[in-house]
Amino acid sequence: MAGIRVGCGGCAVCGRVTMEDYIRMLTEQIRCVRAREDVAREIRTHIQDQASFYEKQGMEREEALRKAVRDMGDPVSVGVEMDRIHRPRMDWKLLVMAALLGIGGLLVQYAAGALGEGTEMLLRQTMYTGIGFAIMVGICFLDYSMIGKYAAWLYVLYVCGILLARFGMQETNGMYRGMMMPMYLFIPIYAGMLYRNRGRGVAGLIKGMLFLLPPLLIALYAIPSIVTALCLFMICTGMLLTAVVKGWFGTARKKMAGLLLSAGAVLPAAFGAFAYAFFLADYQKMRIAAFLTPWKYSGEAGYIYVVLRQLFGKWRWFGGITGGAADMVTKDYVLARLITIYGMAVGMVIVCALTAFLVHVLLVALRQKNQLGLMIGMGSVLLFLVQTVIGLAVNFSILPSTTVMLPFLTYGGTATAVYSVFIGLLLSVYRNQNVLGDRQYKPGWRLVLRLER
């Protein structure tokens, strides 16, 4: 087909070039090299479809191709228009929001006394925030589609790497807390694994479930952290549910979605009961009992819950509580301390800022036509959503005390870096939404391009 001459020899409008020459002249006008392949396939498909239509009207194949190419118009003009559409675009709103929330998080932690009384921890967290911003911008300019292409290799490297990293981390109270945030780097890899198995029916759905087991077992036994395992389970189940609703694994979407929702509700409850009966240590059971009946354990693990619930009734909209009440709240409860010191209005501003961030990143994910971009975006959104909800619930004594990783409000380099990775991925997804077509990676590492038409 590419060798068929569709004219008598010169101008594209008159049909004097081959179809492939027309496409070459058109794509030469597109400055983004990564977009050229997708545009070329789209234009080629359009010409061939139009030529097939003309053939059905009685034209010969050569005449039909000639007319289809002529109908496309001048390749330079069309190429310039394609260049305007298919180019990277920066999500400046998200970038500015991330920068302001990063700076605001520093100020909040300092104002709440979570960074100590001196300047050492403040300077250190400022450095972490700067490094995180650099990581975020760097990932923004990467091609996130590589996650889909090399998902299997990344999966193996992740499992091996996280297990090896355990031996280099310090154990604290029987836990390797340094592993908790890096565990969430599995989320974009899981998006890639789901993407590679779409279109494979029930077998693809079952594989999607099985891919989740190794990270969950690592979280439960290598850290060990039930909370981390539960968060990973909720996030990845949400991603799997999104894939089912999008029809990745067949047409029985309602039935599959119902089964996943049932499993998502029943399995955590069943596991919680099993863990309480056979897995939890006595001190962990006492913490749960202290949360449920804090006054009974007010001199032990229930002390913080008693303090928080007493303070809730004294909080004011403006101004803090006198008498050093904030010092009774540990620094892990950064939002509760801030409200106690400065009033509920300040806390409301922070909650609204986090909500605005969550709404924006959700819209970024939902607007993606590229299915891999959609899944990576949804995984990132679910991470921020789950961590924010748990962090707020712990601060307001709705959930038992646990390691809180509130986005932008958590001290430490690891949490800052991991959250920056996910914001960078969201920026990359947005930046490439008009550049990358929807690609499907098959077994054997063979690449097939599936056009969104």
PyMOL commands that set and color helices and strands:
alter all, ss='L'
color gray80, all
select helices_A, chain A and resi 19-27+33-56+61-72+75-85+92-111+120-140+145-149+151-166+177-179+182-196+201-221+226-245+253-279+282-292+294-297+303-312+325-328+334-342+344-366+371-395+413-431
alter helices_A, ss='H'
color red, helices_A
select strands_A, chain A and resi 438-442+446-450
alter strands_A, ss='S'
color yellow, strands_A
deselect
rebuild
show_as cartoon
